[in-house]
C-alpha cells in the first residue's frame, strides 16, 4: 500500500508539520496502526478508509502519535485532505468521521484547504505551581482547553518570550491531558496576529512543529482580545508554519497549504 509524508500548514517542503498518510480499505487492528505510526515517527500518522455512500461522512479518519491514538489532529487531517485531492481519490469537500465528530475539509483553487473543527471551550485556570520554571518563562494567564484538545494554554508577555523558550520537557509532563500551548500577541508589523509554540511530552512529542488542533483554542482566545474573528497565527517551531483561523461560534475554520514530500510503498 502507498504511504505518503506530507508537510502541512506550509507551501514549501521541509517546513510546517510532517504527517504520515495511509489510505486503507478498512482499519486493521489498533496494534498494527500503532506500529506503523511508531515506524513513521512523526507527530501524527493519519489512517483513512472510504465509507459507504449516503452516510454522514465520506471517509473514516484516525490519528496516532508514535505512542498513542489522539482525539483530534489538525495537520494530519489537512495532510489527508491534500492526499485525497492531489491523487484524485476524492473531489471537492470531504467529510471525515472521527472521534471528535464529523470534520469537514474544503479545498480551494489556490491549493489551500479549510478545515471545519469544533471550537475548544476555554476555562480560566490557576497557573500551576512550577510551570514557570518548567517553561523558562512566567505565564500571565492560563486556560484549560477542554477534553478534545486537552491542553493548558498559557499566555506569555510577548513574542520574543515565546521564541526564546527552552523548556524542561520532563518537567512539563503531567500538566494537562496532552500538553502546553504557549502564546503571545505578535509584535507589530509581523504579518500575523499571534505566535505560539506547543509542547506535548506526555504523548511522545517534545515540541510539535505546527498544531492545527491547538488553533481551535488559540482562535477564540485571540479573537476575543483582538476583536476580530479572522486571524493568522504563526507557530514558531524550528520548522514553523502559519494557520489562518476563522472563529464561527462553536466552530473554528483552519486554513493552510500542504506539500507531499515523500511517497513510497509500505511492505508490511
Secondary structure, DSSP 4 states (H G I P E B T S, - for coil): -EEEEEEES-SSTT-SEEEEEEEESS---HHHHHHHHHHH-SSEEEEEEE--TTSS-SEEEEEE-SS-EES--HHHHHHHHHHHHHTTSS-S-EEEEETTEEEEEEE-TTS-EEEEEEPPPPEE-PPPTTHHHHHTS--SEEEE-HHHH-EEEEE-S-HHHHHT----HHHHTTSSSSEEEEEEEPPTTSSSSEEEEEEEGGGTEEEES--TTTHHHHHHHHHHHHT-SEEEEEE-SSS-EEEEEEEETTEEEEEE-EEEEEEEE---
